[in-house]
Amino acid sequence: MIRIALYPGSFDPITRGHEDLARRSLHFADRVIVAIAGNATKTPTFTLEERVELIREVLQDEPRIEVRSFDGLLADFARAVKANVVVRGLRAVSDFEYEFQMALMNRQLNDDLETVFLVPALHLTYLSSSLVREVARLGGDVTEFVHPAVLAAFKHKAR
């Protein structure tokens, strides 16, 4: 049986932390689908199409990682792509309650779906997309937090 893991999120933008978790997920999954939520409740810096392209560029060297967008319930998307694992990152205890509720709901909606929590590499623990966006918006250097393709996309947006 092929183990397909979903790594869902908004990825606005993908950070070195996201990249780390996507790649590390391949230790226990045969394939990883980075699943970008088309969440209409947020106003993203990058469009859904831009995020898909950026993530594909960032992870292009890993053929076992696929990038797809989805709308609707993650549990339904998992069923459609035959994924049996959801990968979520936990940076701090404050992340746990929300992630725990989501994991339980996803399992209630799709009882074949397990959630695996990964902690980031120590030097990436504090990193979040919202912090990276804020630093970039205020003209700070985000070079060490994102792939060069994402850095270039930020510079293009700033024009």
C-alpha positions in Angstrom: 0.0 0.0 0.0 1.3 3.4 -0.9 1.3 5.9 2.0 0.2 9.3 0.8 0.5 12.2 3.2 -1.3 15.6 2.9 0.5 18.6 4.2 -2.3 21.2 4.1 -2.0 25.0 4.7 -2.4 28.4 3.2 1.4 28.7 2.6 1.3 32.5 2.2 4.2 32.3 1.6 5.9 28.9 2.0 8.7 29.3 4.5 11.9 27.4 5.3 9.8 25.8 8.1 7.2 24.5 5.7 9.8 23.3 3.3 11.5 21.4 6.2 8.3 19.6 7.2 7.3 18.7 3.7 10.7 17.1 3.0 10.8 15.4 6.4 7.3 13.9 5.8 8.9 11.7 3.1 10.5 9.7 6.0 7.2 8.1 6.6 5.2 8.7 3.4 5.8 7.4 -0.1 4.3 10.6 -1.5 3.5 14.0 0.0 0.8 16.3 -1.4 1.3 19.9 -0.3 -2.4 20.9 -0.3 -3.0 24.6 -0.5 -6.3 25.7 0.9 -8.2 28.2 -1.2 -9.5 29.8 2.0 -11.8 32.7 1.1 -11.8 34.0 4.7 -8.2 35.3 4.4 -6.8 38.0 2.1 -3.5 36.5 1.0 -0.4 38.3 -0.1 0.0 35.9 -3.0 -2.8 34.5 -5.1 -3.6 30.8 -5.0 -2.0 30.4 -8.4 1.2 32.2 -7.2 1.4 30.1 -4.1 1.1 26.9 -6.1 3.8 28.0 -8.5 6.1 29.2 -5.7 5.8 25.9 -3.8 6.4 23.9 -7.0 9.6 25.9 -7.6 10.8 25.6 -4.0 10.2 21.8 -3.9 11.0 21.0 -7.6 14.0 18.8 -6.7 11.8 16.3 -4.9 9.7 14.2 -7.3 7.7 12.5 -4.5 6.2 15.9 -3.5 3.2 17.1 -5.5 1.5 20.5 -5.1 -2.2 20.9 -5.4 -4.9 23.4 -4.4 -8.2 22.4 -2.9 -11.5 23.9 -1.7 -13.8 22.4 0.8 -13.1 19.9 3.5 -9.7 18.5 3.9 -11.3 15.1 4.8 -13.0 15.0 1.5 -9.9 16.1 -0.4 -7.9 13.3 1.4 -10.5 10.8 0.3 -10.3 12.0 -3.3 -6.5 11.7 -3.5 -6.4 8.5 -1.4 -4.3 10.1 1.3 -4.3 8.4 4.7 -2.1 10.8 6.7 -2.3 14.5 7.4 0.9 16.2 8.5 0.8 19.3 10.7 3.5 21.3 12.4 3.5 22.2 16.0 5.7 25.2 16.9 4.5 25.8 20.4 2.0 24.5 23.0 -0.4 27.3 21.8 -0.7 25.5 18.4 -1.7 22.2 20.0 -5.4 22.9 21.0 -6.4 24.1 17.5 -4.5 21.3 15.8 -5.9 18.7 18.1 -9.5 19.8 17.4 -8.8 19.8 13.7 -7.3 16.3 13.9 -10.3 14.9 15.7 -12.8 16.6 13.3 -10.9 15.3 10.3 -10.9 11.8 11.7 -14.6 12.0 12.5 -15.3 13.1 8.9 -12.9 10.5 7.4 -12.0 7.6 9.7 -9.2 6.4 7.5 -7.3 9.7 8.1 -4.6 9.9 10.7 -2.9 13.1 11.7 0.9 13.2 12.5 2.3 16.2 14.3 5.9 17.2 13.5 8.0 19.7 15.4 10.1 22.0 13.3 13.9 22.1 13.3 15.0 24.1 16.3 16.3 27.1 14.3 12.9 27.3 12.6 10.6 27.0 15.6 9.6 30.7 15.8 9.0 31.0 12.0 5.5 31.6 10.6 4.2 32.9 7.3 2.5 35.9 9.1 5.8 36.9 10.7 7.6 36.6 7.4 4.9 38.7 5.6 5.1 41.4 8.3 8.9 41.6 8.2 8.8 41.8 4.3 6.0 44.4 4.3 8.0 46.6 6.6 11.1 46.3 4.4 13.0 43.8 6.5 15.3 41.1 5.1 13.6 37.7 5.0 16.4 36.0 3.1 17.1 33.4 5.7 13.4 32.6 6.2 12.4 31.8 2.6 13.6 30.2 -0.6 15.2 32.6 -3.1 12.1 32.2 -5.4 9.9 33.5 -2.6 12.3 36.3 -1.9 12.1 37.3 -5.5 8.3 37.1 -5.5 8.2 39.5 -2.5 10.5 41.9 -4.3 8.3 41.8 -7.4 5.2 42.5 -5.2 6.9 45.5 -3.6 7.4 47.2 -6.9 
